[in-house]
Amino acid sequence: MPVHDWNPRNFKHGHAGKFTRTLTYRSWNSMRQRCLNPNHKWWPSYGGRGISICARWNDFNCFLADMGEKPLGMSLERKNNDGNYEPSNCKWVSAKEQANNTRQTRVISYNGRELSLAEWARVAGIDRRTLKGRLDIMCWSIDRALTEPVQRSRYNRLSAP
């Protein structure tokens, strides 16, 4: 009994057998579902707002030739979040990098650099929620929010000497 599905359609590129789909093929298929299937849960954020896929990428082999194999732990990202899925606008990125390229990401300009709020918090060595509170609730300037030392609460057991 053969292990493989011998349907020639599935062996065109070798990434989609009867019981297996490679990570690269799954990323390609997920991209297509988000953009082309109105019943997909993420369609409103992709196809529903006009994000499309270049005609060349209707063929998995062309997608594979342009993007290469999906590196382990990476995902497909559009460089311009409002742009389409096409070779010049896509790359493989880590989850951390992709989290900085969403419509919800807050970008802060300070000292000639533009970083997300989360990235600035890492650079400043403070918690992201502390930085957000300083800016949104306490209405501090960006300079003060990033440079003033964090006051440790007397109730914070972790900060005890």
C-alpha positions in Angstrom: 0.0 0.0 0.0 1.6 3.3 -1.1 2.1 6.0 1.6 1.8 8.9 -0.8 -1.2 10.2 -2.6 -0.4 9.5 -6.2 -2.7 12.2 -7.6 -0.5 14.1 -10.1 -2.1 17.4 -9.0 -0.5 16.9 -5.5 2.9 16.1 -6.8 3.2 19.1 -9.0 5.4 20.8 -6.4 5.6 18.2 -3.6 4.3 20.4 -0.9 0.7 19.1 -0.6 0.2 15.4 -0.2 -2.9 13.6 0.9 -2.2 13.9 4.6 0.6 16.5 4.8 1.0 20.1 3.9 4.4 21.8 4.3 4.7 24.9 6.4 5.4 26.9 3.2 2.3 25.6 1.5 0.2 26.3 4.7 1.4 29.9 4.8 0.5 30.3 1.1 -2.9 28.7 1.5 -3.6 30.8 4.7 -2.7 34.0 2.7 -5.2 33.0 0.0 -8.0 32.2 2.5 -7.6 35.5 4.3 -7.8 37.4 1.0 -10.2 35.4 -1.1 -12.6 33.6 1.2 -15.4 35.9 2.6 -16.2 33.1 5.1 -12.7 33.1 6.6 -12.6 34.7 10.1 -9.8 37.1 9.1 -11.3 38.1 5.7 -12.7 41.4 6.9 -9.1 42.5 7.8 -7.6 41.4 4.5 -9.8 40.7 1.4 -12.6 42.7 3.0 -10.5 45.9 3.1 -9.0 45.4 -0.3 -5.8 43.5 0.3 -5.2 41.3 -2.7 -2.7 38.8 -4.0 -0.6 39.4 -7.2 -1.7 37.2 -10.1 1.6 35.4 -10.2 1.1 34.0 -6.7 -2.1 32.2 -7.7 0.4 29.4 -8.6 2.1 28.0 -5.5 5.3 27.3 -7.5 5.7 31.0 -8.3 5.1 31.9 -4.6 7.8 29.3 -3.7 10.2 30.6 -6.3 9.8 34.2 -5.1 9.7 33.7 -1.3 11.7 30.4 -0.8 10.9 27.9 1.9 9.4 29.2 5.1 12.1 29.4 7.7 11.2 27.6 11.0 9.5 30.0 13.4 8.8 32.7 10.8 5.7 33.9 9.2 4.7 35.8 6.1 4.5 39.5 6.5 3.6 42.5 4.2 6.2 45.3 4.6 3.5 47.9 4.0 0.5 46.8 6.1 -1.9 48.4 3.6 -0.2 46.9 0.6 -1.0 43.7 -1.3 0.7 40.3 -1.2 3.4 40.5 -3.8 7.1 39.8 -4.0 8.2 43.4 -3.4 6.0 43.8 -0.3 6.5 40.4 1.5 9.2 38.8 3.6 9.5 36.0 6.2 9.7 37.5 9.8 9.7 36.4 13.4 6.6 36.7 15.5 8.2 39.6 17.5 9.0 41.5 14.3 5.5 40.9 12.9 3.9 42.2 16.1 5.4 45.6 15.4 3.8 45.8 12.0 0.1 45.8 12.7 -2.5 48.6 12.4 -2.7 48.7 16.2 1.0 49.3 16.7 1.8 52.7 18.2 4.9 54.2 16.6 6.7 56.8 18.7 9.3 59.2 17.2 12.0 60.3 19.6 15.6 61.5 19.1 15.3 60.9 15.3 14.3 57.3 15.7 10.9 55.7 15.1 10.1 52.6 17.2 6.9 50.9 18.5 5.9 51.6 22.0 6.9 48.1 23.0 10.4 48.6 21.4 10.9 52.0 23.2 9.9 50.3 26.5 12.6 47.6 25.9 15.2 50.3 25.0 14.3 52.3 28.1 14.3 49.3 30.3 10.7 49.8 31.6 7.5 47.8 31.3 5.4 48.5 28.2 2.4 49.1 30.4 4.3 51.6 32.5 5.3 53.6 29.4 1.7 53.5 28.0 0.4 54.7 31.4 2.9 57.6 31.5 1.9 58.7 28.1 -1.8 58.1 28.1 -2.9 58.5 31.7 -0.3 60.8 33.2 0.1 62.8 30.0 3.9 62.9 30.3 6.1 64.1 27.4 7.8 61.4 25.5 11.2 62.5 26.8 10.1 62.4 30.4 8.2 59.1 29.9 11.3 57.4 28.5 14.0 58.8 30.8 12.5 59.2 34.3 13.4 56.2 36.5 10.6 54.0 37.6 9.6 54.4 41.2 9.3 51.1 42.9 6.2 50.6 44.9 6.6 49.8 48.6 4.0 47.2 48.0 6.0 45.5 45.3 7.7 42.5 47.0 10.0 42.0 44.1 11.7 45.4 44.5 12.6 44.9 48.2 16.3 45.4 48.9 
